[in-house]
């Protein structure tokens, strides 16, 4: 958590609910403590590698996130 308050750029934190190596606490902490615009997406039916497991969804989420940043 030490450096997260220094993060001021936009952050999209994506996490699979069934990730066997990490918990949802991690992306939630990133969203809460970073100072820039942030979105946290916890994906159902997804494990440790969301971009491989659900590539179409990840592209859609990233596109929506980037569009939300446009003036």
N, C-alpha and C positions, 0 to 999 in steps of 0.2 A: 504494500500500500504506500510505501514511502515516496515513490516518484509519481504515482498516479495523479496527485493534485497538480503536478507540473505539466500534465498532458492537456493541451488546449486545442488540439486539432480535432476534427470530427472522428468519432469512433463508432464502429459497428461491431459489437461483440456477439458472435454466433456460437452457440454451444448445443451439443446433442444431449438430451435429457438422460440417455443411457450411457454416457461417456464413462468408460471404466477406469479412466486415468485422472479425471478431475470432477469437481462438483459444480453445481450451478452457482455456488457462492462466488466463484472466481469471476465469471462474466458480470454477475450482479454488482460485485465490488468495483469492477472496472467502470460500469455505467454510473455508479453512485459517486465515485471519488474523482473521476476525470472531470476536468472543468469545461471542456468543449462540448458541443452537441453530441449526445450519445444515444444509441439505441441498443437494447439488449434483446436478442431473439433466442429463446430456448426452444429447440425443435423437438417435437415428439417423434418417436420411432427413429431416432438418430443416435449414433454412438460417437466415436472419437474423431471421425474424419468427415464432417458434414459436406465438405466440397466434393468429396468422392462419392459419398453415399447418396446425396441429393443435389447434384450439380445444377439442375434447372431451377430448383428453389433458391439456391444460393445466388445464382445470377439475378433472379427476380428480386430477392431481398436487397442485394447490393445496388441494383438499378433504382429501386424505390428509395433507398437511403440516399444515394447520390442526387436523385431528383429533388429530394426534400431539402437539400442544401442549396439548390439554385435560387438566385434572387428572383 
